Amino acid sequence: MPNVAIITDTDASLPQSVAEKYGIRQVPITIHFGDEILETGVEIDDTALFARIDKEGKLPTTAAPAPGKFVQAFEDAFNAGADEVICFTVSSQISATYAAAVTAQGMLSGRKITVVDTQSLSVGQGFQVLAAAEAAQAGKSGEEALAIAKDVGVRAHFYAALSTLKYLAMSGRVGHLAAGMASLLNIKPVLTIQDGKLEMVGKIRTRKKAWAHTIQLTADTIGEKPIERMAIVHVAAAEAAHEFESLLREQLDCPDEILYAELTPGLSVHSGAGLVGVGVVVGA
């Protein structure tokens, strides 16, 4: 039976403990404060990111991993005994990560490597990675693991409420006047993943109502089907995430085990601190 290695990038929002459990290698998205380059999950997390942003008053930039980073991850997997590699990347609609992984694949043309553009991000991507890793651990072939992951991707959904427009204003994505008015009105945008990007699906007043709207969108998506897997995602807001879980459990038939995940800096730099959201895989 082939030994299939699963590789992804840190935009999959997978906690390191989960990645280690399933032998998933994560190639870091990099965060650039001027000439200083920090690797997500290695040198910086969401809490450290926003502590520095608030101190310096400006946003860093982000960058996809260089192809060499993927080459290293692929070679490490083969050196550890893998017969083939499946690499799941964040959506090519928002990042050059997929292109970097494809370039790395071409540099190791004698190896069996499949690079997948998940057309998703955060746990929408992470759910696919986990499904493939579980299948590989269960002895499935690479082809079977890939098919399982793609099926999960179709059934994965994500909704989240922003806490503030402050950081979007800093990035220039929202004007400072508009952000200021939104702050006065206590407006909390609600986001989802559409066509491989985070898109706004609501502008709700107050956190309480935004969370309720997020949960209602999730409930509408699930319908009468069971929840196969669930994750709560947050940006430097662990306490709020636990409050949100209580509301989820009151209103939805949640799994006993819910994955907790940070959005991670490659994505959170665009959303801002305080985001809380939920990802689900709806039963087939």
Protein Blocks (a to p, Z undefined) as FASTA:
>chain_A
ZZddddddfklopafklmmmnopacddddddehjbccdehklocfklmmmmmmmnopacd
dddddfklmmmmmmmmmmnopabdcdddddfklocklmmmmmmmmmmmmbccddddehia
hjllmmmmmmmmmmmmnopafklmmmmmmmmmmmgccddddfbfklmmmnopacfklmmm
mmmnopacddddeehiacdfbdcehjklmmmmmmmmmmmmnmmaccfbdcdddehilklm
mmmmmmmmmmpccdfbdcdddebjmlmmmnoghiacddddddZZ
